[in-house]
Each structure stands twice: as C-alpha cells, then as structure tokens.
C-alpha cells in the first residue's frame, strides 16, 4: 500500500513537471502565453482535467516556477551545517549568490518574465508566491541578527527592514537581468557592495549616532 502511494505521488510530480516544462518551452519559443488551456493541452498531448489537477491558470504555473527557485535556494542553504553558523550578513550574501547561480540555468525564462513586468512599483503576479517565502525567510534571518546584536534595534524603523530587503532583492534581480559581463561578475560585485551598504545602515554605527544627535536636537529645541 505504501509503495503504491509513493508511486502515485511520483507519477503526479512527473506530470506536473511535464506541464511546467512544456509551458516553459512554449513561452520561450512563442514569446507569449498559449491562447488557451484547451489548446495548450491539445498541442502537448494531455487532457485538460490533468492540467487543472495541478494549476488553475498559466499564471499559477509561473508562480510555481518562481516559488521553486526560492524553495530550492532555501533548502540548499538550510540543509548546510556551515550556513547555520553564518552571521546575518553572510546568510543574506549566501542567499543572493545561491539564487543568482540557480537563475543562471534558467536565464531565458527569467528574462522573459521580467520583460512582462511593466510597473516596478508593484509586485508582479509571478513573484507573489516567491515574495511570501522570501518574507518568511528574511524575517527569521533579521530576527536572529537583532538577537545577536548584528542588527540595531530601532523603534519603528527595524520593523521595516524586511521591506528594505525586498526592495534590495528587486534591485539585484533587475541588475542581473541587464548584466552582460562574463559569468555575471558585475552582479556578484553589486550583491556584495549593496549588502555591505545595507548593513552599514541597519547595523550599529553612524546611523545610530545621527539618530541620537537628531533626538538630542529635537529635545533641546523645546527649551
């Protein structure tokens, strides 16, 4: 019985992977989504009901692909014993380097998706599930950083650090999409420099001194 369940689960996973692979192949060849689920299923030789067992729409396939990128990245990191001992800065650097390395293998599809993203001020549909997983991961990493003192606790401000890093991720993704350097070495440099800058802002240092001075001036302006 157990073997039968495992066989069925594996078969379902293979079917879902085939739908994803066929969809990826279609959009990269045609530069657009298929005209309809019906035609897509007919052209690729499976029943429409099989499609809806796994996905509600083409958009849900795209969300699944991007969710897969971050899930694979997190799994590889979190199963590495060395990663668990990293500082907060090192964990975030590792995340970006690992994710970009994964995206390299699927760059054509990633670029296709990013070209459909017309409004940088909004979260594109294909990144919505990705963002949920990202928020979960970054919140835990930042909380660890606050606990160790690597990240400064600042009333109100530290509650927005997760948003800062989401915007940072958007920057890295766009930078990578336009990077034409060999091995995307410019993206690697951008990751390192921008993460270091972020920690200069959220770590204890110049900003805390500036905030303390600003508080002092405000209090004394009332006298």
C-alpha positions as CSV (number, residue, x, y, z in Angstrom):
1,X,0.0,0.0,0.0
2,X,2.8,2.4,1.0
3,X,4.7,1.6,-2.2
4,X,1.5,2.3,-4.3
5,X,1.0,5.7,-2.7
6,X,4.7,6.6,-3.4
7,X,4.3,5.5,-7.0
8,X,1.2,7.6,-7.4
9,X,2.8,10.6,-5.8
10,X,5.9,10.3,-8.1
11,X,3.6,10.0,-11.1
12,X,1.8,13.2,-10.2
13,X,5.0,15.0,-9.6
14,X,6.3,13.9,-13.0
15,X,3.0,15.1,-14.7
16,X,3.3,18.5,-13.0
17,X,6.9,18.8,-14.1
18,X,6.0,17.9,-17.7
19,X,3.3,20.6,-17.8
20,X,5.8,23.1,-16.4
21,X,8.5,22.0,-18.9
22,X,6.1,22.2,-21.9
23,X,4.8,25.6,-20.8
24,X,8.3,27.0,-20.4
25,X,9.2,25.6,-23.9
26,X,6.1,27.3,-25.4
27,X,6.6,30.8,-24.0
28,X,10.3,30.8,-24.8
29,X,9.6,29.8,-28.4
30,X,6.5,31.9,-28.9
31,X,7.3,34.8,-26.6
32,X,3.8,34.8,-25.0
33,X,1.4,32.6,-23.1
34,X,-0.7,30.0,-25.0
35,X,-4.0,31.1,-26.4
36,X,-5.9,28.9,-24.0
37,X,-5.5,26.0,-21.6
38,X,-7.5,23.8,-24.0
39,X,-5.2,24.4,-27.0
40,X,-2.1,24.1,-24.9
41,X,-3.3,20.7,-23.6
42,X,-4.3,19.5,-27.0
43,X,-0.9,20.6,-28.6
44,X,1.1,18.8,-25.9
45,X,-0.9,15.6,-25.6
46,X,-2.6,15.7,-22.2
47,X,-6.2,16.2,-21.0
48,X,-7.4,19.5,-19.8
49,X,-8.5,17.9,-16.5
50,X,-4.9,16.8,-15.9
51,X,-3.8,20.5,-16.2
52,X,-6.3,21.6,-13.6
53,X,-5.3,18.9,-11.1
54,X,-2.0,20.9,-10.7
55,X,-2.6,24.5,-11.9
56,X,-5.5,26.9,-12.0
57,X,-4.1,29.0,-14.8
58,X,-0.9,29.8,-16.7
59,X,-0.2,32.5,-14.1
60,X,-0.2,29.8,-11.4
61,X,2.4,27.9,-13.4
62,X,4.7,30.9,-13.5
63,X,4.2,31.5,-9.7
64,X,5.1,27.8,-9.1
65,X,8.3,28.2,-11.1
66,X,9.5,31.2,-9.2
67,X,8.4,29.7,-5.9
68,X,10.6,26.7,-6.9
69,X,13.6,29.0,-7.3
70,X,13.4,30.3,-3.8
71,X,12.4,26.9,-2.2
72,X,15.4,25.2,-3.8
73,X,17.7,28.0,-2.7
74,X,16.4,27.9,0.9
75,X,16.6,24.1,1.0
76,X,20.2,24.0,-0.1
77,X,21.3,26.7,2.4
78,X,19.3,25.4,5.4
79,X,20.5,21.9,4.9
80,X,24.1,23.1,5.0
81,X,25.5,22.9,8.6
82,X,28.0,25.7,7.8
83,X,25.1,28.0,6.8
84,X,23.6,27.7,10.3
85,X,26.7,29.2,11.9
86,X,26.9,32.1,9.5
87,X,26.4,35.7,10.6
88,X,23.2,37.5,9.3
89,X,25.3,39.3,6.7
90,X,26.8,36.0,5.5
91,X,23.4,34.3,5.3
92,X,22.0,37.1,3.1
93,X,25.0,37.1,0.9
94,X,24.8,33.3,0.5
95,X,21.1,33.6,-0.4
96,X,21.7,36.1,-3.2
97,X,24.7,34.3,-4.6
98,X,22.9,30.9,-4.5
99,X,19.7,32.3,-6.0
100,X,21.5,34.0,-8.9
101,X,23.5,30.8,-9.5
102,X,20.2,28.9,-9.8
103,X,18.7,31.6,-12.1
104,X,21.6,31.3,-14.5
105,X,20.4,27.9,-15.5
106,X,17.0,29.3,-16.4
107,X,18.0,32.8,-17.5
108,X,16.0,32.8,-20.8
109,X,12.7,32.1,-18.9
110,X,13.6,34.6,-16.1
111,X,14.3,37.3,-18.6
112,X,11.0,36.5,-20.5
113,X,9.2,37.0,-17.2
114,X,11.0,40.2,-16.2
115,X,10.2,41.8,-19.6
116,X,6.5,41.3,-18.9
117,X,6.9,43.3,-15.6
118,X,5.9,46.8,-16.7
119,X,5.4,48.5,-13.3
120,X,8.4,48.3,-11.0
121,X,6.3,49.8,-8.1
122,X,4.1,46.7,-8.0
123,X,4.8,43.1,-7.2
124,X,4.3,41.1,-10.5
125,X,1.9,38.2,-10.3
126,X,4.7,35.6,-11.0
127,X,6.6,36.8,-7.9
128,X,3.7,36.8,-5.4
129,X,4.4,33.2,-4.0
130,X,8.1,33.9,-4.2
131,X,7.6,37.0,-2.0
132,X,5.7,35.0,0.6
133,X,8.6,32.6,1.0
134,X,11.1,35.5,0.9
135,X,9.3,37.4,3.6
136,X,9.3,34.3,5.8
137,X,13.0,33.7,5.3
138,X,14.2,37.3,5.7
139,X,12.1,37.9,8.8
140,X,13.7,34.9,10.6
141,X,17.2,36.0,9.5
142,X,16.7,39.6,10.6
143,X,15.3,38.5,14.0
144,X,18.4,36.4,14.5
145,X,20.5,39.4,13.7
146,X,18.7,41.5,16.2
147,X,19.2,38.8,18.8
148,X,22.9,38.7,18.3
149,X,23.3,42.5,18.1
150,X,24.4,42.4,14.5
151,X,21.3,44.4,13.5
152,X,20.4,47.5,15.5
153,X,17.0,47.7,17.2
154,X,15.4,51.0,16.3
155,X,11.8,51.8,17.2
156,X,9.6,51.7,14.1
157,X,12.5,51.6,11.7
158,X,13.5,48.0,12.4
159,X,10.0,46.8,11.7
160,X,10.5,47.9,8.1
161,X,13.8,46.2,7.4
162,X,12.0,43.3,5.7
163,X,10.6,45.8,3.2
164,X,14.1,47.3,2.7
165,X,15.5,43.8,1.8
166,X,12.5,43.1,-0.6
167,X,13.4,46.4,-2.4
168,X,17.0,45.3,-2.3
169,X,16.1,42.0,-3.9
170,X,14.2,43.8,-6.7
171,X,17.3,45.9,-7.4
172,X,19.5,42.7,-7.6
173,X,17.1,41.0,-9.9
174,X,16.9,44.0,-12.3
175,X,20.7,44.5,-12.2
176,X,21.2,40.8,-13.0
177,X,18.7,40.9,-15.9
178,X,20.8,43.7,-17.6
179,X,24.2,42.3,-16.7
180,X,26.2,41.3,-19.8
181,X,29.5,40.7,-18.1
182,X,31.3,37.3,-18.3
183,X,29.9,35.0,-15.6
184,X,27.8,37.9,-14.4
185,X,30.7,39.1,-12.3
186,X,29.2,42.6,-12.1
187,X,26.1,41.1,-10.4
188,X,28.3,39.4,-7.9
189,X,30.0,42.7,-7.2
190,X,26.7,44.5,-6.9
191,X,25.4,41.9,-4.5
192,X,28.4,42.3,-2.2
193,X,28.6,46.1,-2.3
194,X,24.8,46.6,-1.8
195,X,24.6,44.1,1.1
196,X,27.5,45.7,2.8
197,X,25.8,49.1,2.3
198,X,22.6,47.7,3.8
199,X,24.4,46.5,6.9
200,X,26.1,49.9,7.3
201,X,22.5,51.3,7.5
202,X,20.9,48.6,9.7
203,X,23.9,47.8,11.9
204,X,25.1,49.8,14.9
205,X,27.2,52.7,13.7
206,X,26.9,56.1,12.0
207,X,23.1,56.0,11.6
208,X,22.6,55.4,15.3
209,X,24.9,58.3,16.1
210,X,22.9,60.5,13.7
211,X,19.6,59.4,15.2
212,X,20.8,60.1,18.7
213,X,22.0,63.5,17.7
214,X,18.7,64.3,15.9
215,X,16.8,63.2,19.1
216,X,19.1,65.5,21.1
217,X,18.4,68.5,18.9
218,X,14.7,67.9,18.9
219,X,14.5,67.7,22.7
220,X,16.6,70.8,23.1
221,X,14.7,72.8,20.5
222,X,11.8,72.9,23.0
223,X,13.9,74.7,25.6
